[in-house]
Amino acid sequence: MELRADPVVATVKMSEIKGIDGEPSDYESLPPHASLTIHMTAGAVAGILEHTVMYPVDSVKTRMQSLHPDPKAQYSSVYEALRRIIQTEGLLRPLRGLNITMLGAGPAHALYFACYEQVKRTLSEVIQNGGNSHIANGLAGCVATVLHDAVMNPAEVVKQRLQMYNSPYRNLLDCVRTIQRTEGLAAFYRSYSTQLTMNIPFQAVHFMTYELMQERLNPHRRYHPGSHILSGAAAGAVSAAITTPLDVCKTLLNTQENVALSSMHFSGHLTGMANAFRTVYRFGGMAAFFKGIQARVIYQMPSTAIAWSVYEFFKYFLTKQQMEREAGTAGPV
C-alpha cells in the first residue's frame, strides 16, 4: 500500500493491513505489533523536531519572562523581539542553545512517548477494560513526565542561560563547566521540582485534551494527519496557557537572574518553588506570573502539533513496515 500526501488516502486505516493470522489489526490498539522500539524511535524524532522548528520563539519566551530585563531586551511582541534580536545580535542568535536542546530532546522524548503508551494501555485495561479512559491518559502523561524531565532538566538549564540577553557564556561547554564549577552539579536540577510541578499538570491537560479532540475529530482512530495536527495544537495551547505562571518560576530558577535578585538584596542562589513564587510576586505582582504567555502559546501550539503529527506518522509507518515483514515471513495463509 502506497502512503501518499493525498488527505483522503492518508486516512487509510491500519485495520486494512492484515496481521500474521490474517485478521485485521487496528491502528490504535496495535501491540503486540507496535514494539517499544517503534514508540521510542517515533518519540525521539518527534521530540527533536518539536523543539527545533519553533526554537527561535522559545528563545524570545525566555527573554520575555525575565523579571528585570535590560532596556535593550524589552520587547512588546514576539515579532518585534525576533526582528530586534536578529538586527542587533545576528541572524543565528535566536538559535543559541539549540545544540543542547537537540541532545536532550531525543532520549527524553523517546522515554516520554514509550512510557506514555505503555502506562496508558495498562491503566486503560484496568479502568476501562481496554477502552479509552481520560483518567488513564492523564495519569500516563504524569508518569511519562517524570522520566522526561529527569533527562531534559539539565539541558533546559543550559539552554535558558545561553538564550538570555548578554549571556556570559562563550558556548555550550563553557556554560556547563562554569555552572558545575561555581554552583555544583545540583544546579542542573535546581528547578526539577518546579519543572515537575509545572509539567505534570501541563502533560495531564495536554494528553487529556489531545485524546478528547481525537474522540471528536477521529473517533475511529485512523491515521489522519489533519486531526493529529488540530488536536495537538489545541492541546498545546490550552496546557501552555494554564501553566505559564509555573513556567515563569522555572525560568527564574534556571537563569538565576543576577540583576533581579540583587535588586531585591537576595544573596546566594535562589532555590525552591516557594521562594521562586514569592520572588516573582514581590517583583511584579500577579501580572509577572504571565510574562511571556503570548510567546509560550505561540511556541507550544505548532510545537505540539508537530510532535503529535510526526509521532503518529512514524508510529503508523514503522508499524506498517513491521507488520508487512511479519506477514511476508509467515507466508501465504
NUTORMAR-790003 format. One record per residue: residue number from 0; x, z negated, y negated of N, C-alpha, C in turn. Coordinates in steps of 0.1 Angstrom, whole numbers, plus 5000, padded with zeros to 4 digits. Each point is the difference from the previous one (the first is absolute). Last residue first. Layout:
BEGIN
   num    nc1    nc3    nc2   cac1   cac3   cac2    cc1    cc3    cc2
   NUM      X      Z      Y      X      Z      Y      X      Z      Y
...
***
This chain:
BEGIN
   num    nc1    nc3    nc2   cac1   cac3   cac2    cc1    cc3    cc2
   332   4986   4962   5176   4992   4991   5009   4992   5009   5009
   331   5050   5011   4977   4986   5002   5000   4992   4991   5009
   330   5046   4981   4981   4996   5012   5006   4985   5002   5000
   329   5032   4964   4983   4990   4998   5011   4996   5012   5007
   328   5028   5002   4962   5008   4994   5011   4990   4998   5012
   327   4982   5016   4960   5008   5010   5006   5008   4995   5012
   326   4975   4970   4974   4990   5009   5007   5008   5011   5007
   325   5024   4970   4973   4995   4993   5012   4991   5009   5008
   324   5016   5017   4959   5011   4999   5009   4995   4993   5013
   323   4970   5002   4965   5001   5013   5006   5012   5000   5010
   322   4991   4961   4976   4990   5002   5009   5001   5014   5007
   321   5030   4988   4965   5002   4991   5012   4990   5003   5011
   320   4996   5022   4958   5011   5005   5007   5002   4992   5013
   319   4967   4985   4971   4996   5012   5006   5011   5006   5008
   318   5009   4962   4975   4992   4997   5012   4996   5012   5007
   317   5024   5004   4960   5008   4995   5011   4992   4997   5012
   316   4976   5015   4962   5010   5010   5004   5008   4995   5012
   315   4970   4970   4978   4993   5011   5007   5009   5009   5006
   314   5019   4966   4975   4994   4994   5012   4992   5011   5008
   313   5018   5013   4958   5010   4998   5010   4995   4994   5013
   312   4970   5004   4964   5004   5013   5005   5011   4999   5011
   311   4985   4961   4978   4989   5006   5009   5004   5013   5005
   310   5029   4980   4969   5000   4992   5012   4990   5006   5010
   309   5002   5019   4957   5012   5003   5008   5000   4993   5013
   308   4966   4990   4970   4998   5013   5004   5012   5005   5009
   307   5000   4956   4981   4990   5001   5010   4999   5015   5005
   306   5031   4991   4964   5003   4992   5012   4990   5002   5012
   305   4991   5019   4957   5011   5007   5007   5003   4993   5013
   304   4970   4979   4972   4994   5012   5005   5010   5008   5008
   303   5015   4962   4977   4992   4996   5012   4993   5012   5007
   302   5024   5008   4959   5009   4995   5011   4993   4996   5013
   301   4975   5013   4960   5006   5011   5008   5009   4996   5011
   300   4980   4964   4975   4990   5010   5005   5006   5011   5008
   299   5028   4966   4978   4994   4997   5013   4990   5010   5005
   298   5021   5003   4955   5010   5001   5011   4993   4999   5014
   297   4974   4993   4962   5004   5015   5000   5010   5002   5011
   296   4987   4956   4992   4989   5007   5006   5004   5015   5002
   295   5031   4972   4977   4999   4996   5014   4989   5008   5008
   294   5007   5006   4953   5010   5006   5008   4999   4997   5014
   293   4970   4978   4971   4998   5015   5000   5010   5007   5009
   292   5004   4954   4993   4990   5003   5009   4997   5015   5001
   291   5033   4972   4973   5004   5010   5009   4989   5004   5010
   290   4994   4953   4980   5010   5010   4994   5004   5010   5011
   289   4970   4960   5002   4995   5014   5003   5009   5010   4993
   288   5006   4953   4997   4998   5002   5014   4996   5014   5003
   287   5003   4983   4955   5013   5003   5006   5000   5003   5015
   286   4962   4985   4974   5003   5015   4998   5013   5003   5007
   285   4985   4955   4997   4994   5007   5011   5003   5015   4999
   284   5035   4971   4974   4986   4997   5003   4995   5009   5011
   283   5046   4999   4983   4991   5010   4994   4985   4997   5003
   282   5040   4971   5010   5006   5010   4992   4989   5009   4994
   281   4989   4964   5030   5006   4995   4988   5005   5011   4990
   280   4985   5012   5043   4989   4996   4992   5005   4994   4987
   279   5032   5013   5032   4992   5012   4995   4989   4996   4991
   278   5024   4966   5021   5008   5007   4991   4993   5012   4994
   277   4979   4975   5035   5001   4992   4987   5008   5007   4990
   276   4998   5020   5043   4987   5000   4993   5000   4993   4987
   275   5039   4998   5026   4998   5013   4995   4987   5001   4992
   274   5009   4961   5024   5008   5001   4988   4999   5013   4993
   273   4979   4994   5042   4993   4992   4990   5008   5001   4986
   272   5018   5022   5039   4988   5007   4994   4994   4992   4989
   271   5053   4997   5013   4987   4995   5004   4989   5007   4992
   270   5049   4996   4978   4996   5001   5014   4986   4995   5002
   269   5041   5015   4961   4986   4997   5002   4997   5002   5015
   268   5049   4985   4979   4992   5011   5005   4986   4996   5003
   267   5034   4978   4962   5000   5002   5014   4991   5012   5004
   266   4985   4975   4956   5014   5002   5005   4999   5002   5015
   265   4967   5006   4954   5000   4998   5015   5014   5003   5005
   264   4978   5003   4954   5009   4990   5003   5000   4996   5015
   263   4977   5037   4978   4992   4988   5003   5009   4988   5004
   262   5019   5041   4990   4992   4998   4988   4991   4988   5002
   261   5027   5016   5035   5008   4992   4991   4992   4997   4987
   260   4980   5027   5034   5002   4987   5005   5008   4991   4990
   259   4993   5047   4991   4987   4993   5000   5002   4985   5004
   258   5038   5028   5001   4995   4998   4986   4987   4992   5000
   257   5019   5012   5042   5008   4990   4993   4995   4997   4986
   256   4975   5017   5046   5002   5004   4987   5007   4990   4991
   255   4992   5009   5051   5005   4989   4993   5004   5003   4986
   254   4981   5028   5038   5009   5004   4990   5007   4988   4992
   253   4968   4994   5037   5010   5009   5005   5011   5003   4989
   252   4962   4972   4990   5009   4994   5010   5011   5009   5005
   251   4967   5018   4971   5007   4990   4993   5010   4993   5009
   250   4970   5030   5020   5010   5007   4991   5009   4990   4993
   249   4963   4984   5024   5011   5004   5009   5011   5007   4992
   248   4961   4987   4977   5008   4989   5004   5012   5003   5009
   247   4969   5034   4988   5007   4996   4988   5010   4988   5003
   246   4970   5014   5034   5011   5009   4999   5008   4997   4987
   245   4960   4976   5008   5011   4996   5009   5012   5009   4999
   244   4962   5012   4974   5006   4987   4996   5011   4995   5009
   243   4975   5040   5013   5010   5001   4990   5006   4987   4994
   242   4965   5012   5036   5012   4992   5002   5011   5001   4990
   241   4957   5025   5000   4996   4986   5003   5013   4991   5001
   240   5004   5047   4994   4994   4994   4988   4998   4985   5003
   239   5015   5027   5036   5010   4998   4989   4995   4993   4988
   238   4971   5011   5036   5009   4989   5004   5010   4998   4989
   237   4970   5036   4994   4993   4987   5000   5009   4989   5003
   236   5017   5044   5001   4996   4997   4987   4994   4986   5000
   235   5013   5019   5042   5011   4997   4991   4996   4995   4987
   234   4967   5016   5030   5006   4987   5005   5012   4996   4991
   233   4981   5042   4991   4990   4989   4996   5006   4987   5005
   232   5024   5038   5012   5001   4998   4986   4991   4988   4995
   231   4999   5013   5046   5013   4994   4996   5001   4997   4985
   230   4963   5024   5017   4999   4986   5005   5013   4993   4996
   229   4999   5046   4991   4990   4993   4991   4999   4985   5004
   228   5028   5028   5027   5005   4999   4986   4991   4992   4991
   227   4986   5009   5045   5011   4991   5000   5006   4998   4986
   226   4966   5032   5007   4994   4986   5001   5012   4990   5000
   225   5012   5046   4999   4992   4996   4988   4995   4986   5000
   224   5022   5019   5040   5009   4997   4989   4992   4995   4987
   223   4987   4998   5052   4994   5006   4988   5008   4996   4988
   222   4994   4993   5056   5011   5002   4991   4995   5009   4989
   221   4965   4968   5024   5007   5012   5002   5012   5001   4991
   220   4961   4966   5008   5015   4998   5001   5007   5012   5004
   219   4952   4992   4989   5004   5004   5014   5015   4999   5002
   218   4980   4990   4957   4994   4991   5010   5004   5003   5014
   217   5015   5010   4950   5005   5006   5012   4995   4991   5012
   216   4988   4990   4954   5004   5014   4999   5004   5006   5013
   215   4985   4954   4998   4990   5008   4992   5004   5015   5000
   214   5028   4968   5023   4987   5000   5006   4990   5008   4993
   213   5042   4995   4981   5001   5009   5012   4986   5000   5007
   212   5007   4969   4965   4998   5014   4995   5000   5010   5011
   211   5008   4956   5011   4986   5001   4996   4998   5014   4994
   210   5044   4989   5013   4991   5002   5012   4986   5001   4996
   209   5030   4992   4965   5003   5013   5006   4991   5002   5012
   208   4998   4958   4978   4994   5011   4992   5002   5014   5006
   207   5020   4962   5021   4985   5000   5001   4994   5011   4992
   206   5047   4995   4998   4995   5005   5013   4985   5000   5001
   205   5018   4983   4959   5004   5014   5002   4995   5005   5013
   204   4995   4954   4990   4990   5008   4992   5003   5015   5003
   203   5031   4971   5019   4986   4998   5006   4990   5008   4993
   202   5044   5001   4983   4998   5008   5012   4987   4997   5007
   201   5009   4975   4961   5001   5015   4997   4997   5008   5012
   200   5004   4953   5005   4987   5004   4995   5000   5015   4996
   199   5042   4985   5015   4990   4998   5010   4986   5003   4995
   198   5037   5004   4971   4998   5011   5009   4990   4997   5011
   197   5013   4967   4966   4994   5012   4994   4996   5010   5011
   196   5022   4961   5013   4987   4996   4994   4993   5011   4993
   195   5043   5008   5018   4990   4998   5011   4986   4996   4994
   194   5036   5003   4970   4997   5013   5005   4990   5000   5011
   193   5016   4959   4983   4991   5007   4991   4996   5014   5004
   192   5032   4977   5026   4987   4993   5001   4990   5006   4990
   191   5044   5017   4999   4993   5003   5012   4986   4994   5001
   190   5037   5000   4965   4986   5004   4997   4992   5002   5013
   189   5047   4988   5002   4994   4991   4990   4985   5003   4998
   188   5036   5021   5028   4987   4996   5005   4993   4990   4991
   187   5043   5018   4991   4993   5012   5005   4986   4997   5006
   186   5031   4966   4985   4994   5007   4988   4992   5013   5005
   185   5027   4971   5029   4986   4996   4998   4993   5007   4989
   184   5047   5004   5010   4991   5009   5008   4986   4996   4998
   183   5033   4989   4959   4999   4997   5014   4990   5009   5007
   182   5017   4999   4953   4987   4993   5003   4999   4997   5014
   181   5039   5023   4981   4996   4991   4989   4987   4991   5004
   180   5020   5033   5030   5011   4991   4996   4995   4990   4990
   179   4970   5033   5018   5005   4991   5011   5011   4990   4994
   178   4983   5033   4971   4990   4991   5003   5005   4990   5010
   177   5029   5035   4990   4998   4991   4989   4990   4989   5002
   176   5006   5035   5032   5011   4991   4999   4999   4990   4989
   175   4967   5034   5003   5000   4991   5012   5011   4990   4999
   174   5000   5033   4966   4989   4991   4999   4999   4990   5012
   173   5032   5034   5001   5004   4990   4990   4989   4990   4998
   172   4992   5037   5028   5009   4990   5006   5004   4989   4990
   171   4972   5036   4985   4994   4992   5010   5009   4989   5006
   170   5014   5015   4951   4994   5008   5011   4994   4990   5011
   169   5016   4986   4956   5005   5013   5000   4993   5009   5011
   168   4980   4956   4972   5006   5004   5013   5004   5015   5000
   167   4975   4973   4966   5014   4998   4999   5008   5005   5012
   166   4953   5017   4974   5004   4993   5012   5016   4999   5000
   165   4965   5017   4966   5014   4994   4998   5004   4992   5012
   164   4951   5008   5006   5008   5006   4988   5013   4993   4998
   163   4978   5001   5050   4998   4994   4987   5008   5007   4989
   162   5001   5010   5049   4990   5007   4992   4999   4995   4985
   161   5028   4980   5035   5005   5013   4996   4991   5008   4991
   160   4986   4960   5019   5010   4996   4991   5007   5013   4995
   159   4966   5003   5032   4995   4997   4987   5011   4996   4990
   158   5012   5011   5045   4993   5012   4994   4996   4996   4985
   157   5017   4966   5029   5011   5009   4995   4994   5012   4992
   156   4970   4971   5021   5008   4992   4991   5010   5009   4993
   155   4974   5017   5036   4992   4999   4988   5008   4993   4989
   154   5019   5003   5043   5000   5013   4993   4992   5000   4987
   153   4999   4961   5028   5013   5002   4994   5001   5013   4993
   152   4959   4993   5023   5002   4991   4988   5014   5002   4994
   151   4981   5022   5041   5000   5007   4987   5004   4991   4989
   150   4996   4986   5047   5010   5010   4999   5002   5006   4985
   149   4968   4967   5010   5012   4994   5004   5012   5010   4999
   148   4955   5013   4992   5006   4994   4989   5013   4993   5003
   147   4974   5021   5035   5004   5010   4989   5008   4993   4989
   146   4980   4973   5033   5011   5007   5005   5006   5010   4990
   145   4960   4977   4989   5011   4990   5002   5013   5007   5005
   144   4960   5025   4996   5006   4998   4988   5012   4990   5001
   143   4971   5010   5036   5009   5011   4998   5008   4998   4987
   142   4965   4970   5010   5011   4998   5010   5011   5011   4997
   141   4960   5004   4975   5007   4988   4996   5013   4998   5009
   140   4969   5035   5011   5008   5003   4988   5008   4988   4995
   139   4971   4994   5036   5011   5008   5004   5009   5004   4988
   138   4960   4977   4992   5010   4991   5006   5012   5008   5004
   137   4963   5025   4982   5007   4991   4990   5010   4991   5006
   136   4975   5027   5029   5008   5009   4992   5008   4991   4989
   135   4969   4979   5029   5012   5004   5007   5009   5008   4991
   134   4958   4990   4983   5008   4987   5001   5013   5003   5007
   133   4968   5034   4997   5007   4998   4987   5009   4988   5000
   132   4987   5032   5043   4997   4987   4994   5007   4998   4987
   131   4984   5039   5041   5007   4998   4987   4996   4986   4994
   130   4998   5006   5054   4995   5007   4988   5008   4996   4987
   129   5007   4980   5044   5006   5013   4999   4995   5008   4988
   128   4982   4956   5010   5000   5008   5013   5006   5014   4998
   127   4999   4965   4966   4990   5010   4999   5000   5008   5013
   126   5030   4962   4993   4989   4997   4990   4988   5010   5002
   125   5040   5003   5028   4995   4986   5001   4987   4999   4991
   124   5024   5041   5000   4995   4997   5013   4993   4987   5001
   123   5022   5011   4961   4988   5007   5001   4993   4998   5013
   122   5044   4983   4992   4989   4991   4994   4986   5007   5001
   121   5038   5024   5016   4999   4988   5007   4988   4991   4995
   120   5013   5039   4976   4994   5004   5013   4997   4987   5008
   119   5023   4995   4960   4986   5005   4997   4993   5003   5013
   118   5046   4990   5002   4992   4988   4997   4985   5003   4998
   117   5031   5036   5006   4999   4992   5012   4991   4987   4998
   116   5008   5030   4963   4993   5007   5011   4998   4991   5012
   115   5027   4984   4964   4986   5001   4996   4992   5006   5012
   114   5047   4998   5005   4994   4987   5001   4985   5001   4997
   113   5024   5039   4992   5000   4997   5015   4993   4986   5002
   112   5008   5013   4956   4989   5008   5006   4999   4997   5015
   111   5035   4977   4976   4987   4998   4994   4989   5007   5007
   110   5046   5007   5011   4995   4987   5005   4985   4998   4996
   109   5022   5037   4981   4999   5002   5015   4994   4987   5007
   108   5010   4999   4954   4987   5006   5003   4999   5004   5015
   107   5040   4980   4985   4989   4991   4996   4987   5006   5004
   106   5040   5026   5006   4998   4989   5010   4988   4991   4997
   105   5009   5034   4966   4999   5005   5014   4997   4990   5010
   104   5009   4987   4954   4986   5005   5003   4999   5006   5014
   103   5043   4985   4980   4991   4989   5004   4986   5005   5005
   102   5033   5030   4983   5006   4993   5012   4991   4989   5005
   101   4987   5024   4961   4999   5008   5012   5006   4993   5012
   100   5004   4979   4959   4986   5000   5004   4998   5008   5012
    99   5042   4999   4980   4998   4987   5007   4985   5000   5005
    98   5013   5037   4973   5007   5000   5013   4997   4987   5008
    97   4983   5007   4955   4992   5007   5011   5007   4999   5013
    96   5015   4983   4956   4995   4991   5010   4992   5007   5011
    95   5002   5025   4955   5010   4990   5003   4994   4990   5009
    94   4978   5039   4979   5002   5000   5014   5011   4989   5004
    93   4987   5011   4954   4988   4994   5007   5002   4999   5015
    92   5036   5020   4973   4998   4986   4999   4988   4994   5006
    91   5017   5047   4996   5000   4993   5013   4997   4985   4998
    90   5003   5030   4962   4990   5006   5009   4999   4991   5013
    89   5018   4977   4953   5004   5011   5010   4989   5003   5010
    88   5000   4969   4960   5009   4995   5011   5004   5010   5010
    87   4971   5008   4960   5011   4991   4996   5010   4996   5010
    86   4962   5030   5009   5006   5005   4988   5012   4991   4996
    85   4973   4988   5037   5007   5013   5003   5008   5004   4988
    84   4972   4963   4995   5011   4997   5009   5009   5012   5003
    83   4960   5006   4974   5011   4993   4993   5012   4996   5009
    82   4961   5020   5020   5006   5009   4990   5012   4994   4993
    81   4974   4973   5030   5008   5010   5007   5007   5010   4990
    80   4970   4969   4981   5012   4993   5006   5009   5010   5007
    79   4959   5015   4983   5009   4997   4990   5013   4994   5005
    78   4965   5007   5030   5005   5012   4996   5011   4998   4989
    77   4975   4963   5015   5010   5005   5011   5006   5012   4995
    76   4984   4968   4961   4994   5007   5012   5011   5004   5010
    75   5010   4974   4961   4985   4999   4999   4993   5007   5011
    74   5051   4974   4994   4993   5013   5001   4985   4997   5000
    73   5054   4979   4990   4986   4997   4999   4991   5013   5000
    72   5050   4992   4999   4994   5002   5013   4985   4995   5000
    71   5031   4996   4963   5002   5014   5004   4993   5003   5014
    70   5001   4956   4982   4992   5008   4991   5001   5015   5004
    69   5007   4964   5038   5008   5004   4989   4991   5009   4991
    68   4975   4965   5031   5007   5012   5000   5008   5003   4988
    67   4977   4960   5027   5007   5000   4987   5008   5013   4999
    66   4972   4992   5038   4994   4990   4991   5006   5001   4986
    65   4994   5040   5038   5010   4991   4994   4993   4991   4990
    64   4981   5037   5025   4996   4987   5004   5010   4989   4994
    63   5005   5048   4995   4988   4996   4992   4996   4985   5003
    62   5036   5021   5024   5004   4998   4986   4988   4994   4992
    61   4993   5013   5045   5009   4989   5000   5004   4996   4985
    60   4974   5039   5008   4992   4988   5002   5009   4987   4999
    59   5021   5043   4998   4992   4997   4988   4993   4987   5001
    58   5020   5017   5039   5011   4995   4990   4993   4996   4987
    57   4973   5020   5032   5003   4986   5004   5011   4994   4991
    56   4989   5045   4995   4989   4992   4995   5002   4985   5003
    55   5030   5033   5018   5002   4998   4985   4989   4992   4994
    54   4997   5010   5048   5010   4990   4996   5002   4999   4985
    53   4970   5026   5033   4995   4994   4987   5010   4990   4995
    52   5011   5025   5040   4992   5010   4992   4996   4994   4986
    51   5023   4973   5035   5008   5009   4992   4992   5009   4990
    50   4981   4967   5031   5008   4994   4990   5007   5009   4991
    49   4973   5016   5037   4992   4992   4991   5008   4994   4988
    48   5022   5023   5036   4993   5009   4990   4992   4992   4990
    47   5020   4975   5034   5010   5006   4992   4994   5009   4989
    46   4972   4982   5033   5005   4990   4991   5010   5005   4990
    45   4982   5027   5035   4990   4998   4990   5005   4990   4990
    44   5028   5009   5037   4999   5011   4992   4990   4998   4988
    43   5003   4966   5033   5012   5001   4992   5000   5012   4990
    42   4963   4994   5030   5001   4990   4990   5012   5001   4991
    41   4996   5027   5038   4990   5004   4990   5000   4991   4988
    40   5026   4988   5038   5005   5012   4993   4992   5005   4989
    39   4985   4964   5026   5012   4996   4992   5006   5012   4993
    38   4963   5006   5030   4996   4993   4988   5012   4996   4991
    37   5009   5022   5041   4993   5008   4991   4996   4993   4987
    36   5020   4975   5034   5010   5009   4994   4993   5009   4990
    35   4974   4973   5029   5006   4992   4989   5010   5009   4992
    34   4963   5028   5026   5010   4990   5003   5005   4992   4987
    33   4955   5029   5018   5008   4998   4988   5010   4988   5002
    32   4971   5011   5036   5008   5012   4997   5009   4998   4987
    31   4966   4968   5024   5014   5000   5004   5009   5012   4996
    30   4973   4992   4966   5008   4993   5010   4991   4999   5013
    29   4977   5020   4961   5010   5007   5009   5008   4992   5010
    28   4960   5000   4965   5001   4991   5011   5010   5005   5010
    27   4989   5025   4961   5002   4986   4995   5001   4990   5011
    26   4993   5047   5010   5012   4998   4991   5002   4986   4997
    25   4977   5015   5047   4996   4999   4986   5012   4996   4991
    24   4996   5028   5048   5006   4988   4994   4997   4999   4985
    23   4978   5025   5049   5003   5000   4985   5007   4987   4996
    22   5005   5017   5051   4990   4994   4991   5004   5001   4986
    21   5028   5013   5038   4990   5010   4996   4989   4995   4992
    20   5040   4976   5016   4989   5000   5009   4990   5010   4997
    19   5038   4995   4972   5005   5003   5013   4988   5001   5010
    18   4984   5009   4952   5010   4991   5004   5004   5004   5014
    17   4979   5032   4960   4998   4993   5013   5012   4991   5003
    16   4977   5017   4952   5012   5001   5008   4999   4992   5013
    15   4967   5000   4965   5000   5013   5006   5012   5003   5009
    14   4993   4960   4974   4992   4999   5012   4999   5014   5007
    13   5020   4992   4957   5009   4998   5011   4993   5000   5013
    12   4980   5026   4958   5001   4987   5006   5010   5000   5011
    11   4996   5030   4954   4999   5001   5014   5002   4987   5006
    10   5002   5014   4953   4991   4989   5005   4998   5001   5015
     9   5025   5033   4974   5007   4987   5000   4992   4989   5005
     8   4983   5044   4993   5007   4999   5012   5007   4986   5002
     7   4977   5009   4960   4991   4999   5011   5007   4999   5013
     6   5025   5004   4960   4994   4987   5002   4990   4999   5011
     5   5045   5030   4998   4986   5002   4998   4993   4987   5002
     4   5047   5007   5009   4996   4993   4988   4985   5001   4996
     3   5020   5002   5052   5001   5008   4988   4995   4992   4988
     2   5015   4998   5056   4996   4992   4989   5003   5007   4986
     1   4990   5017   5054   5009   5001   4988   4994   4992   4989
     0   4999   4998   5056   4992   5000   4988   5009   5000   4988
***
